[in-house]
């Protein structure tokens, strides 16, 4: 009978220990902030939506922007009227305090930009090769227009002086 009592005591001790570990894990989970819940992580959320992209007053393509991976990434799918297409993945890097964009298009171009959000604008820049020469790319995204009318202007500037501006309307 002592053996049964001893086994019962061991089972009770094991159950109590497991309960304490579970309670500690539950408490740790409650204290750990949700990933990608910081204000900085959502600075680019104004871009989320479906957009018509215009260049030189004409429809150039359509862009679909969505939040993916639990709000940790902004995903862009761009389809041009001329058959050109590309995708970008945009993420806030909390360690560096910077936003990063990785743009990949159907020609194999990989453009890596970094920057930040200030004064109502997201400004990202980085270098790439254009016809064998390194150029600086700068993209500025911001909301413009009168209240109630939503639009976004995205400007690309290359060091060579070439500038392309796209007016995007929801």
N, C-alpha and C positions, 0 to 999 in steps of 0.2 A: 504494500500500500504506500510505503514511503516513496517507491519508485514512481508510482502514478502521480503522487503529489509533487515530487520533484520535477517530473515531466510537465505537469500542469504549470508549475511556477516558471519553468524555462519558456514555455509557450506564451505565458502571460508577459514575461519580461521581453520576449522577442516582439510581441504585438505592441507593447508600449513603446519600445525603441523605434519600431517602424512608424508608429503614429507620430512620434516626436520628429523623426526625419521628415515625414510628409508635411507636418505642420511647419517645420523650418523651411522646406522647399516652397511651400505655399506663401509663407511670409516673404521669402526672397523674391518670388515671382511678383508679388504685389509691389515691392519696393523698386524693382527694376523698371525703368521707363520703357514705354513701347518704342520699338525701333522706328526711326523716321518720323517721330512725332514733334520734333522741334519746329519752331517758327521758320527757321532758315530753310528747312527741308521743303517748305511749301511756298517759297518766294516765287517760284516759276509757275504756280498753279493757274495764274491768269491766262496762260497760254493754252490750257486744256480746252478742247472743243474741236469742231469741224470748221475749216476755214477755206474760203476761195482765195487763191493767191493771184494777184494782178501785178504785172510788170509793164511799164510803159502804157498803162491804161487798158491793157488787154488781159484776159484770163490766161494765166501761165500754168495753173495746175490747182490741185486740191491737196490740202494737208489735214490729216487727222491726228490729233494730239490726245493722248490719254495717260492717266496715272496707272502704273502697273507695280507689281511686286510690293503690295501692302503700302503703296504711297511712297516707296523709296526711289522710284524712277519715273521720269516723264519720257514717254515713248512717242516718237514722231514717225508717221508714214507719209511721205510726200510722193505724189504722182503727177508728173507734168503732162500737159496736153500733147507734147511732142514725143512722148514715150519715155522720157527721162524719169527715173525714180530713185529714191533713197530713203534711208531710215536714220534716225538719231536716237541715242540713249543719253539722257541728261540726268545727272545725279549730283546731289550736294555731298561733298566730301568733308565731313565734320572734322577730321584730323587737320586738314589744311585750311578749312574755313572758306573753301572755294567751290564754285560750281564747275562741273566738267561736262562737256558734250563730246560724244563720239559719233561722228557722221560717217556713214558708209553708203556709197551709191552703187548703182549697177555696173559702173565702169571699173570698180575696184578701188576708187578713191577712199582713203581713210583720212578724215580731218578730225584732229583732236584740238578742242578749244577749252579754255578755262577762264574764269572770271568771277563776277559777282553781281549782286543786286544792290543798287543804290539809287536814291532819288527817283523811284518808280520805274527804273530801267534795269534790264538784265543785259549786261555787256560781257561778251565772251570773245576771246581772241586766241590766235595760235598761228603758227606758220605751216605752209604746205608748199608743194612744188607745183608750179604752173609753167608748162612748156619748158621744163628743165631748170627753172629759176625759183628760188625760194621767195615767197611773198608772205606778208602778214595779212591775215584775215581777221576782220573785226565784225562781229554781229551785235547789233543793238536791238533789243525787243522791248516794246513799250505799248501801252494802250493809248490811243488818241481818239479825238472826236468829242462831240458834245455829249453830255450825260444822256443816257438812254440809247445811244448809238455806239455799238461796240466795234472797235477795229483794232488792229495791231499792225505796227509798222516794223518791218525787219530789214535792216540795212546791212549790206555786206560792203566792206571796203578793203581793197587790196593796196598794198604799198605802191604799186606801179601807178596809182592814181585812178584806176578803174573803180567805179562805184556802181553797184547795182542796188536798187531799192525795190522792195516788194511791199505792196499794200495788201494787207490781208483783212478780209471782212468776214465776220461770223454770219 
